[in-house]
Amino acid sequence: MEASPRVRRRPAEAGRPRDRRNGQRIVSDQRRARRMPGDRGGGPERAGTAAGADRPAFSGTSSAGERALGRLRRARAAGRPRIRPDARTVGGVAAMREGHALQVPLTRIVSAFDGVFPSVIVTGDPDGTPNVANLSRVWHVEEGRVAVADQMLNKTLHNLAGNPFALIKLATPDDLIQWELAVRHIGTETEGPLFDRLHQDIRTVSWVAGVANAPGLRAALVFEVMSVRRCVEEALYLSPAPETYGELLSALAQELELDRCSYWAVGAAGSAPSLLASRGVPGAGTDPSAFDAMRRLAALVAVERRVIRLRGIGSQMRYMHTIESETGKREGETESGRQRPLPGSLLAFPVFDSGTLIGTVCCEEARPGADAFDRYPDDLLLTLADKLGEALETAARLPESDREPLFRQVVERAKLQAQREAEPFHTALSARERQVALHVAQGHTNADIAKILFVSTRTVTTHVERIFQKLHIGSRAALARYVAERKLLEEPNGPPPSQNT
């Protein structure tokens, strides 16, 4: 495993002297920017085709770079001169300040760092002038950090000296999905393990390509990844077939008894959601207003991104329908004047893929006072929201006969996970108490557990007493039976079986 580079934070002021730590020379961004040729203005740069070469103009950039450039120009026109992390990205600056991990880990897109497809980096100077540079590759340093090779990044370095925020766009080769990384420049390395790694990779590619005079590596630019966003707007061609959404609704009907439901795709900014599939909704295909309530509910979920339950909505809607409109037709009537059957309750929950909202499931309960929706807590539906998004991405590459079984398995796993998380073992016990309980179930004595966990025997005894009290269990044998019946040792976080010490 390669040693993690020690990167000095960006200096607060220009002109700070060089720093040597563990044999690595960290060069101040401002001093390096002043030394680079062609950084005195925003004019054209020398064209280059090597990895890490700035583009002299934007006419030949990739479509991804053009779209990112357009966003920067709009931000500048709106009076936001600096590049900032996109508000749509997962996590965001606030999450990083609070010490939260990335919701989409970089290991999720590790194949994007192999250099199969080129990448782009977008920077902006303090005045708001953007620059797009093509990159042959982005290197994954460690979780939360990436690196870029500086071969001809003159203008990029100049921009980073005044504004450390940037956007990196890359693609995963296995599914052709594009990802946007909001990053912050935190240091520059000219020596050390990371620099040697990039230098060796670039030299190997140059040798195999037969390029004898390729630009050399001047430095390794290290960035902190602040957020990761899947570019859903650029992956519409990867959407599943329309029949896939009907198979998803069929799985929900079989596993959760959601017989009247519909799936809605998220609309563009300011536009209404689009209906992709429905099941059991009265008037579907004949009455254009049959989905009015669901459409409004899907739009609300797209804004608030939460589970929404409306109990007894039929009587409330009936009261609202007594209000006459200007045309004389009451709200809720069909074109023929006949009153539509009103739902007893409404339920809607979002569907996420890698933290990005991609759709909404809306359901109706026809029977007044029915409690079908109440059987499923919000935690289950939110767990299902993430798993369904991943399943839709997988289903797009599966044969038609395998799609519905996949969705049924996803729903069943979500139900099992929700049941486990609702157990007192997970809700009442602390993390340490759960750990002690699992060791007790394996037959370890208190002295054994104390040695394994590096605590005192008295501490283990106290934990065992609290476990018995919280789980209403009176003996170690009963605790072992409790754990075995619920298969808690088989969970991913459970300790592996071991022998008594």
Contacts in CASP RR format, 6 or more apart in sequence:
PFRMAT RR
TARGET T0000
AUTHOR 0000-0000-0000
METHOD contacts of the structure
MODEL  1
MEASPRVRRRPAEAGRPRDRRNGQRIVSDQRRARRMPGDRGGGPERAGTA
AGADRPAFSGTSSAGERALGRLRRARAAGRPRIRPDARTVGGVAAMREGH
ALQVPLTRIVSAFDGVFPSVIVTGDPDGTPNVANLSRVWHVEEGRVAVAD
QMLNKTLHNLAGNPFALIKLATPDDLIQWELAVRHIGTETEGPLFDRLHQ
DIRTVSWVAGVANAPGLRAALVFEVMSVRRCVEEALYLSPAPETYGELLS
ALAQELELDRCSYWAVGAAGSAPSLLASRGVPGAGTDPSAFDAMRRLAAL
VAVERRVIRLRGIGSQMRYMHTIESETGKREGETESGRQRPLPGSLLAFP
VFDSGTLIGTVCCEEARPGADAFDRYPDDLLLTLADKLGEALETAARLPE
SDREPLFRQVVERAKLQAQREAEPFHTALSARERQVALHVAQGHTNADIA
KILFVSTRTVTTHVERIFQKLHIGSRAALARYVAERKLLEEPNGPPPSQN
T
2 193 0 8 1.000
2 194 0 8 1.000
2 197 0 8 1.000
3 193 0 8 1.000
4 141 0 8 1.000
4 142 0 8 1.000
5 24 0 8 1.000
5 141 0 8 1.000
5 189 0 8 1.000
5 192 0 8 1.000
5 193 0 8 1.000
5 194 0 8 1.000
5 220 0 8 1.000
5 222 0 8 1.000
6 21 0 8 1.000
6 22 0 8 1.000
6 24 0 8 1.000
7 26 0 8 1.000
7 145 0 8 1.000
7 186 0 8 1.000
7 187 0 8 1.000
7 189 0 8 1.000
7 222 0 8 1.000
8 19 0 8 1.000
8 21 0 8 1.000
8 26 0 8 1.000
8 187 0 8 1.000
9 186 0 8 1.000
9 187 0 8 1.000
10 29 0 8 1.000
10 164 0 8 1.000
10 185 0 8 1.000
10 186 0 8 1.000
10 187 0 8 1.000
11 28 0 8 1.000
11 29 0 8 1.000
11 30 0 8 1.000
14 28 0 8 1.000
14 30 0 8 1.000
14 31 0 8 1.000
15 28 0 8 1.000
15 30 0 8 1.000
15 31 0 8 1.000
16 28 0 8 1.000
16 30 0 8 1.000
16 31 0 8 1.000
17 28 0 8 1.000
18 25 0 8 1.000
18 26 0 8 1.000
18 27 0 8 1.000
18 28 0 8 1.000
18 31 0 8 1.000
19 25 0 8 1.000
19 26 0 8 1.000
20 26 0 8 1.000
23 191 0 8 1.000
23 192 0 8 1.000
24 189 0 8 1.000
24 190 0 8 1.000
24 191 0 8 1.000
24 192 0 8 1.000
24 195 0 8 1.000
25 189 0 8 1.000
25 190 0 8 1.000
25 191 0 8 1.000
26 187 0 8 1.000
26 188 0 8 1.000
26 189 0 8 1.000
26 190 0 8 1.000
27 188 0 8 1.000
27 190 0 8 1.000
27 219 0 8 1.000
29 157 0 8 1.000
29 160 0 8 1.000
29 161 0 8 1.000
29 162 0 8 1.000
29 164 0 8 1.000
29 185 0 8 1.000
29 187 0 8 1.000
29 188 0 8 1.000
30 161 0 8 1.000
30 162 0 8 1.000
32 157 0 8 1.000
32 161 0 8 1.000
32 188 0 8 1.000
32 219 0 8 1.000
33 39 0 8 1.000
33 157 0 8 1.000
33 158 0 8 1.000
33 160 0 8 1.000
33 161 0 8 1.000
33 162 0 8 1.000
36 154 0 8 1.000
36 157 0 8 1.000
36 158 0 8 1.000
37 154 0 8 1.000
38 45 0 8 1.000
38 154 0 8 1.000
38 155 0 8 1.000
38 158 0 8 1.000
39 154 0 8 1.000
39 155 0 8 1.000
39 157 0 8 1.000
39 158 0 8 1.000
41 158 0 8 1.000
42 125 0 8 1.000
42 129 0 8 1.000
42 155 0 8 1.000
44 56 0 8 1.000
44 57 0 8 1.000
45 54 0 8 1.000
45 55 0 8 1.000
45 56 0 8 1.000
45 154 0 8 1.000
45 155 0 8 1.000
46 56 0 8 1.000
46 152 0 8 1.000
46 154 0 8 1.000
47 53 0 8 1.000
47 55 0 8 1.000
47 56 0 8 1.000
48 54 0 8 1.000
48 152 0 8 1.000
50 136 0 8 1.000
50 151 0 8 1.000
50 152 0 8 1.000
50 214 0 8 1.000
50 215 0 8 1.000
51 135 0 8 1.000
51 136 0 8 1.000
51 137 0 8 1.000
51 149 0 8 1.000
51 151 0 8 1.000
51 202 0 8 1.000
52 133 0 8 1.000
52 134 0 8 1.000
52 135 0 8 1.000
52 136 0 8 1.000
52 148 0 8 1.000
52 149 0 8 1.000
52 150 0 8 1.000
52 151 0 8 1.000
52 152 0 8 1.000
52 153 0 8 1.000
53 133 0 8 1.000
53 134 0 8 1.000
53 151 0 8 1.000
53 152 0 8 1.000
53 153 0 8 1.000
53 215 0 8 1.000
54 131 0 8 1.000
54 133 0 8 1.000
54 152 0 8 1.000
54 153 0 8 1.000
54 154 0 8 1.000
54 155 0 8 1.000
54 156 0 8 1.000
55 61 0 8 1.000
55 131 0 8 1.000
55 132 0 8 1.000
55 133 0 8 1.000
55 134 0 8 1.000
58 66 0 8 1.000
58 69 0 8 1.000
58 132 0 8 1.000
61 69 0 8 1.000
61 120 0 8 1.000
61 132 0 8 1.000
61 134 0 8 1.000
62 118 0 8 1.000
62 120 0 8 1.000
62 134 0 8 1.000
64 120 0 8 1.000
64 169 0 8 1.000
64 178 0 8 1.000
64 231 0 8 1.000
64 234 0 8 1.000
65 120 0 8 1.000
65 122 0 8 1.000
65 132 0 8 1.000
65 169 0 8 1.000
67 234 0 8 1.000
68 120 0 8 1.000
68 122 0 8 1.000
68 132 0 8 1.000
68 167 0 8 1.000
68 169 0 8 1.000
68 180 0 8 1.000
69 122 0 8 1.000
69 130 0 8 1.000
69 132 0 8 1.000
71 86 0 8 1.000
72 83 0 8 1.000
72 122 0 8 1.000
72 124 0 8 1.000
72 128 0 8 1.000
72 130 0 8 1.000
73 130 0 8 1.000
75 81 0 8 1.000
75 83 0 8 1.000
75 84 0 8 1.000
76 128 0 8 1.000
76 130 0 8 1.000
81 126 0 8 1.000
81 127 0 8 1.000
81 128 0 8 1.000
82 124 0 8 1.000
82 126 0 8 1.000
82 128 0 8 1.000
82 163 0 8 1.000
82 165 0 8 1.000
83 122 0 8 1.000
83 123 0 8 1.000
83 124 0 8 1.000
83 130 0 8 1.000
83 163 0 8 1.000
83 165 0 8 1.000
83 166 0 8 1.000
83 167 0 8 1.000
84 93 0 8 1.000
84 165 0 8 1.000
85 92 0 8 1.000
85 93 0 8 1.000
85 165 0 8 1.000
85 182 0 8 1.000
85 226 0 8 1.000
85 227 0 8 1.000
86 167 0 8 1.000
86 180 0 8 1.000
86 182 0 8 1.000
86 227 0 8 1.000
86 229 0 8 1.000
88 229 0 8 1.000
89 180 0 8 1.000
89 182 0 8 1.000
89 226 0 8 1.000
89 227 0 8 1.000
89 228 0 8 1.000
89 229 0 8 1.000
90 102 0 8 1.000
90 103 0 8 1.000
90 104 0 8 1.000
90 227 0 8 1.000
90 228 0 8 1.000
90 229 0 8 1.000
90 354 0 8 1.000
90 355 0 8 1.000
90 356 0 8 1.000
91 100 0 8 1.000
91 102 0 8 1.000
91 103 0 8 1.000
91 226 0 8 1.000
91 227 0 8 1.000
92 182 0 8 1.000
92 226 0 8 1.000
92 227 0 8 1.000
93 226 0 8 1.000
93 227 0 8 1.000
95 103 0 8 1.000
95 227 0 8 1.000
96 224 0 8 1.000
96 226 0 8 1.000
96 227 0 8 1.000
101 143 0 8 1.000
102 143 0 8 1.000
102 144 0 8 1.000
102 225 0 8 1.000
102 227 0 8 1.000
102 228 0 8 1.000
103 228 0 8 1.000
103 355 0 8 1.000
104 228 0 8 1.000
104 229 0 8 1.000
104 230 0 8 1.000
104 354 0 8 1.000
104 355 0 8 1.000
105 143 0 8 1.000
106 113 0 8 1.000
106 140 0 8 1.000
106 143 0 8 1.000
106 144 0 8 1.000
106 146 0 8 1.000
106 225 0 8 1.000
106 228 0 8 1.000
107 143 0 8 1.000
108 228 0 8 1.000
108 354 0 8 1.000
109 170 0 8 1.000
109 172 0 8 1.000
109 179 0 8 1.000
109 228 0 8 1.000
110 140 0 8 1.000
111 172 0 8 1.000
111 173 0 8 1.000
111 174 0 8 1.000
112 119 0 8 1.000
112 138 0 8 1.000
112 170 0 8 1.000
112 171 0 8 1.000
112 172 0 8 1.000
112 173 0 8 1.000
112 179 0 8 1.000
113 137 0 8 1.000
113 138 0 8 1.000
113 139 0 8 1.000
113 140 0 8 1.000
113 146 0 8 1.000
113 170 0 8 1.000
114 137 0 8 1.000
114 173 0 8 1.000
115 136 0 8 1.000
115 137 0 8 1.000
115 138 0 8 1.000
116 173 0 8 1.000
117 170 0 8 1.000
117 171 0 8 1.000
117 173 0 8 1.000
118 134 0 8 1.000
118 135 0 8 1.000
118 136 0 8 1.000
118 137 0 8 1.000
119 134 0 8 1.000
119 135 0 8 1.000
119 136 0 8 1.000
119 137 0 8 1.000
119 138 0 8 1.000
119 168 0 8 1.000
119 169 0 8 1.000
119 170 0 8 1.000
119 171 0 8 1.000
120 132 0 8 1.000
120 133 0 8 1.000
120 134 0 8 1.000
120 135 0 8 1.000
120 168 0 8 1.000
120 169 0 8 1.000
121 132 0 8 1.000
121 133 0 8 1.000
121 135 0 8 1.000
121 148 0 8 1.000
121 156 0 8 1.000
121 166 0 8 1.000
121 167 0 8 1.000
121 168 0 8 1.000
121 169 0 8 1.000
122 130 0 8 1.000
122 131 0 8 1.000
122 132 0 8 1.000
122 133 0 8 1.000
122 166 0 8 1.000
122 167 0 8 1.000
122 168 0 8 1.000
122 169 0 8 1.000
123 130 0 8 1.000
123 131 0 8 1.000
123 133 0 8 1.000
123 155 0 8 1.000
123 156 0 8 1.000
123 159 0 8 1.000
123 160 0 8 1.000
123 163 0 8 1.000
123 166 0 8 1.000
124 130 0 8 1.000
124 131 0 8 1.000
124 159 0 8 1.000
124 163 0 8 1.000
124 166 0 8 1.000
125 131 0 8 1.000
125 158 0 8 1.000
125 159 0 8 1.000
125 162 0 8 1.000
125 163 0 8 1.000
126 162 0 8 1.000
126 163 0 8 1.000
131 155 0 8 1.000
131 156 0 8 1.000
131 159 0 8 1.000
133 153 0 8 1.000
133 155 0 8 1.000
133 156 0 8 1.000
135 148 0 8 1.000
135 149 0 8 1.000
135 168 0 8 1.000
136 149 0 8 1.000
136 205 0 8 1.000
137 149 0 8 1.000
137 201 0 8 1.000
138 146 0 8 1.000
138 147 0 8 1.000
138 148 0 8 1.000
138 168 0 8 1.000
138 170 0 8 1.000
139 146 0 8 1.000
139 147 0 8 1.000
139 148 0 8 1.000
139 149 0 8 1.000
139 194 0 8 1.000
139 197 0 8 1.000
139 198 0 8 1.000
139 201 0 8 1.000
139 220 0 8 1.000
140 146 0 8 1.000
141 147 0 8 1.000
141 194 0 8 1.000
141 222 0 8 1.000
144 224 0 8 1.000
144 225 0 8 1.000
145 186 0 8 1.000
145 222 0 8 1.000
145 223 0 8 1.000
145 224 0 8 1.000
145 225 0 8 1.000
146 168 0 8 1.000
146 181 0 8 1.000
146 183 0 8 1.000
146 222 0 8 1.000
146 223 0 8 1.000
146 225 0 8 1.000
147 194 0 8 1.000
147 198 0 8 1.000
147 220 0 8 1.000
147 221 0 8 1.000
147 222 0 8 1.000
147 223 0 8 1.000
148 168 0 8 1.000
148 220 0 8 1.000
148 221 0 8 1.000
148 223 0 8 1.000
149 198 0 8 1.000
149 202 0 8 1.000
149 217 0 8 1.000
149 220 0 8 1.000
149 221 0 8 1.000
150 156 0 8 1.000
150 157 0 8 1.000
150 188 0 8 1.000
150 217 0 8 1.000
150 218 0 8 1.000
150 219 0 8 1.000
150 220 0 8 1.000
150 221 0 8 1.000
151 202 0 8 1.000
151 215 0 8 1.000
151 216 0 8 1.000
151 217 0 8 1.000
151 218 0 8 1.000
152 215 0 8 1.000
153 221 0 8 1.000
156 166 0 8 1.000
157 221 0 8 1.000
159 166 0 8 1.000
160 166 0 8 1.000
160 185 0 8 1.000
160 221 0 8 1.000
164 184 0 8 1.000
164 185 0 8 1.000
164 186 0 8 1.000
165 182 0 8 1.000
165 183 0 8 1.000
165 184 0 8 1.000
165 185 0 8 1.000
166 183 0 8 1.000
166 184 0 8 1.000
166 185 0 8 1.000
166 223 0 8 1.000
167 180 0 8 1.000
167 181 0 8 1.000
167 182 0 8 1.000
167 183 0 8 1.000
168 180 0 8 1.000
168 181 0 8 1.000
168 183 0 8 1.000
168 223 0 8 1.000
169 178 0 8 1.000
169 179 0 8 1.000
169 180 0 8 1.000
169 181 0 8 1.000
169 231 0 8 1.000
170 178 0 8 1.000
170 179 0 8 1.000
170 181 0 8 1.000
171 177 0 8 1.000
171 178 0 8 1.000
171 179 0 8 1.000
172 179 0 8 1.000
175 238 0 8 1.000
175 393 0 8 1.000
175 397 0 8 1.000
176 235 0 8 1.000
176 238 0 8 1.000
177 230 0 8 1.000
177 231 0 8 1.000
177 235 0 8 1.000
177 238 0 8 1.000
178 230 0 8 1.000
178 231 0 8 1.000
178 234 0 8 1.000
178 235 0 8 1.000
179 228 0 8 1.000
179 229 0 8 1.000
179 230 0 8 1.000
179 231 0 8 1.000
180 228 0 8 1.000
180 229 0 8 1.000
180 230 0 8 1.000
180 231 0 8 1.000
181 223 0 8 1.000
181 225 0 8 1.000
181 227 0 8 1.000
181 228 0 8 1.000
181 229 0 8 1.000
182 225 0 8 1.000
182 226 0 8 1.000
182 227 0 8 1.000
182 228 0 8 1.000
182 229 0 8 1.000
183 223 0 8 1.000
183 224 0 8 1.000
183 225 0 8 1.000
183 226 0 8 1.000
184 223 0 8 1.000
184 224 0 8 1.000
184 226 0 8 1.000
185 221 0 8 1.000
185 222 0 8 1.000
185 223 0 8 1.000
186 222 0 8 1.000
186 223 0 8 1.000
186 224 0 8 1.000
187 221 0 8 1.000
187 222 0 8 1.000
188 219 0 8 1.000
188 220 0 8 1.000
188 221 0 8 1.000
188 222 0 8 1.000
189 195 0 8 1.000
189 219 0 8 1.000
189 220 0 8 1.000
189 222 0 8 1.000
190 218 0 8 1.000
190 219 0 8 1.000
190 220 0 8 1.000
194 220 0 8 1.000
194 222 0 8 1.000
195 217 0 8 1.000
195 219 0 8 1.000
195 220 0 8 1.000
198 217 0 8 1.000
198 220 0 8 1.000
199 216 0 8 1.000
199 217 0 8 1.000
202 214 0 8 1.000
202 216 0 8 1.000
202 217 0 8 1.000
206 212 0 8 1.000
206 214 0 8 1.000
228 354 0 8 1.000
229 356 0 8 1.000
230 353 0 8 1.000
230 354 0 8 1.000
230 355 0 8 1.000
230 356 0 8 1.000
232 266 0 8 1.000
232 353 0 8 1.000
232 356 0 8 1.000
232 358 0 8 1.000
233 268 0 8 1.000
238 393 0 8 1.000
238 396 0 8 1.000
239 396 0 8 1.000
240 392 0 8 1.000
240 395 0 8 1.000
240 396 0 8 1.000
241 396 0 8 1.000
241 400 0 8 1.000
242 276 0 8 1.000
242 277 0 8 1.000
243 400 0 8 1.000
244 392 0 8 1.000
244 395 0 8 1.000
244 396 0 8 1.000
244 403 0 8 1.000
245 263 0 8 1.000
245 276 0 8 1.000
245 277 0 8 1.000
246 263 0 8 1.000
246 277 0 8 1.000
246 279 0 8 1.000
247 395 0 8 1.000
247 403 0 8 1.000
247 404 0 8 1.000
247 407 0 8 1.000
248 263 0 8 1.000
248 277 0 8 1.000
248 388 0 8 1.000
248 391 0 8 1.000
248 392 0 8 1.000
248 395 0 8 1.000
248 407 0 8 1.000
249 258 0 8 1.000
249 261 0 8 1.000
249 262 0 8 1.000
249 263 0 8 1.000
249 277 0 8 1.000
249 278 0 8 1.000
249 279 0 8 1.000
249 361 0 8 1.000
250 279 0 8 1.000
250 404 0 8 1.000
250 407 0 8 1.000
251 404 0 8 1.000
251 407 0 8 1.000
251 408 0 8 1.000
251 410 0 8 1.000
251 411 0 8 1.000
252 258 0 8 1.000
252 261 0 8 1.000
252 361 0 8 1.000
252 363 0 8 1.000
252 407 0 8 1.000
252 411 0 8 1.000
253 259 0 8 1.000
253 261 0 8 1.000
253 279 0 8 1.000
254 408 0 8 1.000
255 408 0 8 1.000
255 411 0 8 1.000
255 412 0 8 1.000
255 415 0 8 1.000
256 376 0 8 1.000
256 411 0 8 1.000
257 372 0 8 1.000
258 347 0 8 1.000
258 361 0 8 1.000
258 363 0 8 1.000
258 372 0 8 1.000
259 279 0 8 1.000
259 280 0 8 1.000
260 279 0 8 1.000
260 280 0 8 1.000
260 281 0 8 1.000
260 282 0 8 1.000
260 343 0 8 1.000
260 363 0 8 1.000
260 364 0 8 1.000
260 365 0 8 1.000
260 366 0 8 1.000
261 278 0 8 1.000
261 279 0 8 1.000
261 280 0 8 1.000
261 281 0 8 1.000
261 361 0 8 1.000
261 362 0 8 1.000
261 363 0 8 1.000
261 364 0 8 1.000
262 275 0 8 1.000
262 277 0 8 1.000
262 278 0 8 1.000
262 279 0 8 1.000
262 281 0 8 1.000
262 291 0 8 1.000
262 294 0 8 1.000
262 298 0 8 1.000
262 361 0 8 1.000
262 362 0 8 1.000
262 363 0 8 1.000
263 275 0 8 1.000
263 276 0 8 1.000
263 277 0 8 1.000
263 278 0 8 1.000
263 351 0 8 1.000
263 359 0 8 1.000
263 360 0 8 1.000
263 361 0 8 1.000
264 273 0 8 1.000
264 274 0 8 1.000
264 275 0 8 1.000
264 276 0 8 1.000
264 294 0 8 1.000
264 295 0 8 1.000
264 298 0 8 1.000
264 359 0 8 1.000
264 360 0 8 1.000
264 361 0 8 1.000
264 362 0 8 1.000
265 273 0 8 1.000
265 274 0 8 1.000
265 276 0 8 1.000
265 358 0 8 1.000
265 359 0 8 1.000
266 273 0 8 1.000
266 302 0 8 1.000
266 357 0 8 1.000
266 358 0 8 1.000
266 359 0 8 1.000
266 360 0 8 1.000
267 273 0 8 1.000
267 274 0 8 1.000
267 302 0 8 1.000
272 295 0 8 1.000
272 299 0 8 1.000
273 295 0 8 1.000
273 298 0 8 1.000
273 299 0 8 1.000
273 302 0 8 1.000
273 359 0 8 1.000
273 360 0 8 1.000
275 291 0 8 1.000
275 295 0 8 1.000
278 284 0 8 1.000
278 291 0 8 1.000
281 290 0 8 1.000
281 291 0 8 1.000
281 294 0 8 1.000
281 364 0 8 1.000
282 290 0 8 1.000
282 340 0 8 1.000
282 341 0 8 1.000
283 290 0 8 1.000
283 340 0 8 1.000
284 290 0 8 1.000
284 291 0 8 1.000
287 334 0 8 1.000
287 335 0 8 1.000
287 340 0 8 1.000
288 335 0 8 1.000
289 332 0 8 1.000
289 334 0 8 1.000
289 340 0 8 1.000
290 340 0 8 1.000
292 332 0 8 1.000
293 313 0 8 1.000
293 317 0 8 1.000
293 343 0 8 1.000
293 346 0 8 1.000
293 364 0 8 1.000
294 346 0 8 1.000
294 348 0 8 1.000
294 362 0 8 1.000
294 364 0 8 1.000
297 308 0 8 1.000
297 310 0 8 1.000
297 346 0 8 1.000
297 348 0 8 1.000
297 360 0 8 1.000
297 362 0 8 1.000
298 348 0 8 1.000
298 359 0 8 1.000
298 360 0 8 1.000
298 362 0 8 1.000
300 308 0 8 1.000
300 348 0 8 1.000
301 308 0 8 1.000
301 348 0 8 1.000
301 349 0 8 1.000
301 350 0 8 1.000
301 360 0 8 1.000
301 362 0 8 1.000
302 350 0 8 1.000
302 357 0 8 1.000
302 359 0 8 1.000
302 360 0 8 1.000
305 350 0 8 1.000
305 357 0 8 1.000
306 350 0 8 1.000
306 378 0 8 1.000
307 347 0 8 1.000
307 348 0 8 1.000
307 349 0 8 1.000
307 350 0 8 1.000
307 378 0 8 1.000
307 381 0 8 1.000
307 382 0 8 1.000
308 346 0 8 1.000
308 347 0 8 1.000
308 348 0 8 1.000
308 349 0 8 1.000
309 345 0 8 1.000
309 346 0 8 1.000
309 347 0 8 1.000
309 373 0 8 1.000
310 345 0 8 1.000
310 346 0 8 1.000
310 347 0 8 1.000
311 344 0 8 1.000
311 345 0 8 1.000
311 369 0 8 1.000
311 373 0 8 1.000
312 344 0 8 1.000
312 345 0 8 1.000
312 368 0 8 1.000
312 369 0 8 1.000
313 342 0 8 1.000
313 343 0 8 1.000
313 344 0 8 1.000
313 345 0 8 1.000
313 346 0 8 1.000
314 342 0 8 1.000
314 343 0 8 1.000
314 344 0 8 1.000
314 368 0 8 1.000
315 368 0 8 1.000
317 332 0 8 1.000
317 342 0 8 1.000
318 342 0 8 1.000
320 331 0 8 1.000
321 330 0 8 1.000
321 331 0 8 1.000
321 332 0 8 1.000
321 333 0 8 1.000
321 339 0 8 1.000
322 330 0 8 1.000
323 330 0 8 1.000
323 331 0 8 1.000
324 330 0 8 1.000
325 331 0 8 1.000
329 337 0 8 1.000
330 339 0 8 1.000
332 339 0 8 1.000
332 340 0 8 1.000
333 339 0 8 1.000
333 340 0 8 1.000
334 340 0 8 1.000
341 366 0 8 1.000
343 364 0 8 1.000
343 365 0 8 1.000
343 366 0 8 1.000
344 364 0 8 1.000
344 365 0 8 1.000
344 366 0 8 1.000
344 367 0 8 1.000
344 368 0 8 1.000
344 369 0 8 1.000
344 370 0 8 1.000
345 364 0 8 1.000
345 365 0 8 1.000
345 369 0 8 1.000
345 370 0 8 1.000
345 373 0 8 1.000
346 362 0 8 1.000
346 363 0 8 1.000
346 364 0 8 1.000
346 365 0 8 1.000
347 362 0 8 1.000
347 363 0 8 1.000
347 365 0 8 1.000
347 373 0 8 1.000
348 360 0 8 1.000
348 361 0 8 1.000
348 362 0 8 1.000
348 363 0 8 1.000
349 360 0 8 1.000
349 361 0 8 1.000
349 381 0 8 1.000
349 382 0 8 1.000
349 384 0 8 1.000
349 385 0 8 1.000
350 357 0 8 1.000
350 359 0 8 1.000
350 360 0 8 1.000
350 385 0 8 1.000
351 357 0 8 1.000
351 358 0 8 1.000
351 359 0 8 1.000
351 360 0 8 1.000
351 361 0 8 1.000
351 385 0 8 1.000
351 388 0 8 1.000
351 389 0 8 1.000
351 392 0 8 1.000
352 358 0 8 1.000
352 385 0 8 1.000
352 386 0 8 1.000
352 389 0 8 1.000
353 389 0 8 1.000
353 390 0 8 1.000
353 392 0 8 1.000
353 393 0 8 1.000
354 390 0 8 1.000
355 386 0 8 1.000
358 389 0 8 1.000
358 392 0 8 1.000
361 388 0 8 1.000
363 373 0 8 1.000
365 372 0 8 1.000
365 373 0 8 1.000
377 418 0 8 1.000
377 422 0 8 1.000
379 418 0 8 1.000
379 421 0 8 1.000
379 422 0 8 1.000
380 414 0 8 1.000
380 415 0 8 1.000
380 418 0 8 1.000
383 414 0 8 1.000
383 417 0 8 1.000
383 418 0 8 1.000
384 410 0 8 1.000
384 411 0 8 1.000
384 414 0 8 1.000
387 410 0 8 1.000
387 413 0 8 1.000
387 414 0 8 1.000
388 407 0 8 1.000
388 410 0 8 1.000
390 410 0 8 1.000
391 406 0 8 1.000
391 407 0 8 1.000
391 410 0 8 1.000
394 406 0 8 1.000
395 402 0 8 1.000
395 403 0 8 1.000
395 406 0 8 1.000
395 407 0 8 1.000
398 406 0 8 1.000
420 426 0 8 1.000
420 486 0 8 1.000
420 488 0 8 1.000
420 491 0 8 1.000
421 427 0 8 1.000
423 486 0 8 1.000
424 470 0 8 1.000
424 471 0 8 1.000
425 434 0 8 1.000
425 437 0 8 1.000
425 471 0 8 1.000
425 482 0 8 1.000
425 483 0 8 1.000
425 486 0 8 1.000
425 488 0 8 1.000
426 434 0 8 1.000
428 470 0 8 1.000
428 471 0 8 1.000
429 437 0 8 1.000
429 467 0 8 1.000
429 470 0 8 1.000
429 471 0 8 1.000
432 453 0 8 1.000
432 463 0 8 1.000
433 463 0 8 1.000
433 466 0 8 1.000
433 467 0 8 1.000
433 470 0 8 1.000
435 453 0 8 1.000
435 495 0 8 1.000
436 449 0 8 1.000
436 453 0 8 1.000
436 460 0 8 1.000
436 463 0 8 1.000
436 464 0 8 1.000
436 467 0 8 1.000
437 467 0 8 1.000
437 471 0 8 1.000
437 479 0 8 1.000
437 483 0 8 1.000
438 483 0 8 1.000
438 488 0 8 1.000
438 489 0 8 1.000
438 494 0 8 1.000
438 495 0 8 1.000
439 448 0 8 1.000
439 449 0 8 1.000
439 452 0 8 1.000
439 453 0 8 1.000
439 495 0 8 1.000
440 449 0 8 1.000
440 464 0 8 1.000
440 467 0 8 1.000
440 476 0 8 1.000
440 479 0 8 1.000
440 480 0 8 1.000
441 479 0 8 1.000
441 480 0 8 1.000
441 482 0 8 1.000
441 483 0 8 1.000
441 484 0 8 1.000
441 488 0 8 1.000
441 489 0 8 1.000
442 489 0 8 1.000
442 495 0 8 1.000
442 497 0 8 1.000
442 498 0 8 1.000
443 476 0 8 1.000
443 480 0 8 1.000
443 500 0 8 1.000
444 452 0 8 1.000
444 500 0 8 1.000
444 501 0 8 1.000
445 500 0 8 1.000
446 457 0 8 1.000
446 460 0 8 1.000
446 461 0 8 1.000
446 464 0 8 1.000
447 457 0 8 1.000
447 460 0 8 1.000
447 501 0 8 1.000
448 500 0 8 1.000
448 501 0 8 1.000
449 460 0 8 1.000
450 456 0 8 1.000
450 457 0 8 1.000
450 459 0 8 1.000
450 460 0 8 1.000
451 501 0 8 1.000
452 498 0 8 1.000
452 501 0 8 1.000
453 460 0 8 1.000
464 476 0 8 1.000
467 473 0 8 1.000
467 479 0 8 1.000
468 474 0 8 1.000
468 475 0 8 1.000
468 479 0 8 1.000
471 479 0 8 1.000
471 482 0 8 1.000
473 479 0 8 1.000
473 482 0 8 1.000
483 489 0 8 1.000
488 494 0 8 1.000
489 495 0 8 1.000
489 497 0 8 1.000
END
